[in-house]
Amino acid sequence: MKDFYKNKKILITGAAGTVGKEIVKQLHSFKPAELRLMDNNETEMFFLMEAYGNGKDNVFCFLGDVRDSDKIEKLSKDIDIVIHCAALKHVYLSEYNPFDVVQTNIIGVENIIRAATACNVKRVLFTSSDKAVNPTNVMGTSKLMGERLITAANAVRQDSKTILSSTRFGNVLASRGSVVPLFMKQIKNGGPVTVTDKSMTRFVMTIDKAARLVLQSVPISKGGEVFVTKMPTIKIPDLAEVMIKMLAPKYGFQPSDIETVEIGGKPGEKMYEELMSDEEVHRAMELKDMFVVTPAFKSIYQSIKYEYPDTVSTKLQKSYVSEHEDPMSKDNLEKYLVENRVLEDEIDMQ
């Protein structure tokens, strides 16, 4: 993978986000020819510029928004790879601001596609979400439409050789807006820790693995497919219990002092997560670290052979849903949090 990215020119949108910053970190170690980083968050982009320098090691930081088609096209010139992370991601804010979500998560994807194909970018990867599967909210629906646009663009790219694909993953532990920082804050304050429903299950992954699997998807993409990362499953009440056990003593509490309260599911919230639907199973295959969902309308595409290294099976038996998977035990979950340093800013792991 390192050899693939070496000497490449790469544009990353949403570079100041949780996953975007980790992708930048990992890519920087591969010594690409140039990294162009774009985000509309001025403060976070300033910190990125402080970390990498503007022009140092050929890393350049730009303020910009994916709604601005002219800016996107200018930044796409002479670029080999675009990794598109920029999006509006918060479910509840999206419900109150649906038209903004359309402009960023749908029209923004269209702007990326138009710029990439016009500038003959070799590869584009769109980062999607588990919420795109059987969506129940505006944000998930917009992510599904983004996937469809990326897939369809491969069929209508005409003279362009751009290969466009998507990658789909679930909850990134300790990312901004995730449940881990919320539980940390509640434990620090002495509780209670609020769990929406004690039957709720979720796929989880660490920030570094999310970025690594995004980067692994780019070299093997053929065009139009959706890569689905394999992820462990947890029960949310188990996560709360393990975090209380690990963090309560740090803040002067006994684990028994911290109460857990069930507050009920939020509107539009699923009891489980879906990373692959029943319909997608019939056109999916399994690789070592991920699944690949191939396009539904293969007949209208150019002749693409969807063949990949490390293929485990070309036929799947079931959809990829968290309630169908065995969750980690509490002991294994605690080990997972420690080994992946998920709570390292809050607790001494030694």
N, C-alpha and C positions, 0 to 999 in steps of 0.2 A: 504493500500500500504506500509506503514511504517513497518508493521509486516512481509510483504513478503520479504523485503530487509534486515531486521535485521539479523545479523549473517551470511550473504551470502558473498562469495568471488567473487568480480566483477572486470573484466578487461574492461577498457575503452580505445579504440583507438581514436586518434585525441582529446585527453583530453585537449589540450591547445587551441583548437579552441573556437569560440564563444559559440556554443551550448554545446560542450564538457565540458567547464569550468562550465557552469550552471548545467549540469547533475552531475558533481563532487560535486558541492556545495549542491545540493539537496540530493544526496545520502549520503553525509557525515553526514547530520543531522539525517539520519535513522539508524546510528550506525551499518554499516555492519561489518562483521568480518575482511574484508580486501578490500582495493581498490588498484588496480594496474593501474597506469596511464601511458599511452604511447603516445609519439608524437615525430616527427622528428625535431621540432622547439626547439633548445637548449635554446634560451633566454626565451621563454615562459614557458618551462618546469622548468627552474631555478626559475622563479617567482612562479610557482605552488608549487615547493619544499619549497620555502620560506614561502608560505602561509599555507601549511599543514604539513611541515616537512617531512623528508624522514624516514619513520618508525614510526613517531608519530601518534597515533590513528590508527595504521596499514594502513597508506597511504604510498604507495611506488611509486616513480617517475622513469620512465625508458625512455631513449632515444631509439628510434627504428622506423622502417619503415614497413608498411604492405607489402612491396615488399620482406621483409626478412622473408621467411617462417620458418627458424630455430628459429629466435627470437620470432615470434608469437607463435610457438608451446611451447617454453620454458615458456613464460608468461601465457600460457593457462593451465598449469598443476595445478590441484587441484582447478580450477576456477568453480564456479557455473553458472555465467552469463557473457556473452560478449556483450557489447554495442559498436557497430562498427560505429564510427563517422568519422574516418579518410578518407579523399578524396581530390582530386583536384576539386575545385568547380567553378572556374572562367571561364565563357563561352568563352571569347575571348582568354585568355591564352591557353585554352584547344584546340581551333581551330589551334593554331600555334604549339602545342606540343601534337599531338594526340597519339603518341606512349607512351609518359609518362602517359597519361590518362589511356590507356589500362593497363599499368603495375600497376598503383595505384588503379584505380576504378574497374577494372575487375579481374586481376590476384590477386590483394590485397584481394578481396572478396573471391576468391578461396582459398587463403592461410588461411583466417579466418575459412572458412568451414572445410578445412582439419585438421587444428589444433584443432578446437572445437570438431569435431567428434572423432579424435584420442585420445583426452584427456577426453572424456565423459563429456564435458560441458553440463549442463542441458538446457540452453536457450541461443540463439543468436538473437540479434535484430540489423538489418541493417538500418541505417538512409538514406533514399532516398530523392528525390526531385520532385517537380511538373514538372520539366523539363524532367522527365522520361516518361511523358505521351505524345504520339505522338511527339517524339523528333525531333527537327530541327537542332541540333548541336551535336558535339562530346561528350560534357559533359553529356547532357541529355541521349544520346544513351548509354553511359557507365553506367549511373545510372539505366537505364532500364535493361541492361544486368546483373547488380548486383542484382536487384530484381529477375530476372529469375533464376540466379544461386542459390540464397537463397531458392526460392520456390522449384526448382528442387532437391535441396539437401535433402529435406524431403522424396523424393521418392526413393533415392538411398543410404540412410544412413545405410542400412543393420542392423548390430547388435547395432549400436549406437542409443541411446535414445534422442539424441539432438533435441530440437525443435527450428527451425529457421524461422524467420519471418522478415518483413520489415515494416517501417513506412515512410509515405510520407507527407511532408508539404511544404508550399510555402515560401514566403519572411519572414524572421525574421527581424523585425524592429530594426534598430541601430546595426545590426551585421556588421562585417567588410566586406566592399565591397557592402553594401546595399546603397539604394538611400538616406537614412536619413543623414548619415555623409556627403555625397556629398552636399546635400541641406544646411546643417549647415555651411559648409565651404564657400559655395557661398554667403549665406546671410551675414556671418561675413565679407566677402570682399566687401559687398555692391552690390552684384549681378553681372551679371544677373543669375537667377536660370534657369537651362536648363531642359526642359521637352521634351522627345523624340516625343511624340504624345499626343495631348489633349484628344484623345478617349481611351487611354490606361487604363485598369483596372488590379488590382492585388489583390490576397489574401494576407493578412498580419497577423502576430501574434507576440507576444512579446517573448523575449528570455526565460523568466521563464515558459511561457505556453508551448513553444516548448519542453523544457526539461521535463516538467511535463507530457505531453502527450506521450512522448517517454517512460517514466518510467511507465505510466499506461498501455501501450501496452504489456510490458513484461509479467506480471502475467497472462494475459488472452489469450495469444497466444496459438494456437493449433498446428501450423506448416504449413508453406507455404503461409499464407495469407499476404496481404498488408493492414496495417492500414492507413487510410486517415483522417487526422485531420480536424475538422470543423474550418473554419476561416472566419472572417469578410472580406468584399470586400471594396476596396477604388478605387477612381479615382486618378491617379497620379497628375493631375493638382490641385485637391482639397488638396492633401497632401502638395504640394508646397505652395499653398495659405495660408493654416492654419499655416504652419511652419513660413512663412514670417510674418504673423500677430503676432505669439508668440515670435519670436526671434529678429525681426528687432529692436525693441526699446532697447533691451539689448546691441546692438552694435552701438547705437547712430543714428539709421535710423528710418524714418517713413516707415510703410509698403508700402506706395505709392511710395517710393524712389526705391524699389527693383523691377526690371523688370523681367518678366518671358518670356523666349524665347523658342519657339518650334523649335527643331533642326532635327526632323525626326527620324524614327525608325532605330535602328542599324541592321546590317545584322544578320539574324537568329532570331531576336527578335519578339515575338508574341505580338499582340495587347491585348491579354487576357491570363489568366493562366488557365491551365487544371490540376485538381487534380484527376480526374477520367474520363476515356474515355467512349464513347457510348457503346463499346463492353463490358467494365467492369461492366456496370450498371446491366446487366442481371445475374451477379453472385455476386452481392454485397448486403450488408445489412446495416442498419443504427442503430448505438448505440447512447447513449445520447450525447457523446462528439466527436464521430468520426464515420467514415464509415469503413466497412471491405470488402475488395475485396478478395474473396476466389479463390483458384487455378482453372485455366481453365481445366486442365486435371485431374479431381478428380478421374477418374477411375483407374489411375496408382498409386494412393497413398494408404497408409495404411488406414484402416477404421478410419477416423477422423470425429467427429461430430463438426461442426462449430457452436457452441452455446455459447453465451456470456451473461454476466449480463448486465442489462440496455439496452436491445434490444428494439428499437423503432419500427422497421419494417424490415421484411425479404425480402421485394421487394421495389426497387427504381423505380422512374418514369423518372428520367432524369440524365444526366451526371453532374459532379460537375465542372463547368466552371465559371470563374469570370464574364464573360459578361452575364451569365444567372441569376446572383444573384443581389439583390438590394444593391447598395453601401451605405456606411454610409454617412449621411449628414455631412456637414462641422462642424456643432455644435457638433454632436456626435463624429466626428473624433477628434476634439480638446479635448473633454472630455476624449476620449480613450487615447490620448497621455499623458494627465495630470495624469489620474488615474493609468496608467501603468508606469509612470515616464520615458517614453521613452527619453525625452529630459532633464533629471534631471542633467546631467553633464554640460548642456549649459544654463539652465534657472532656476531661483528660482521659484518653483511652489507654494510657499505660497503666 
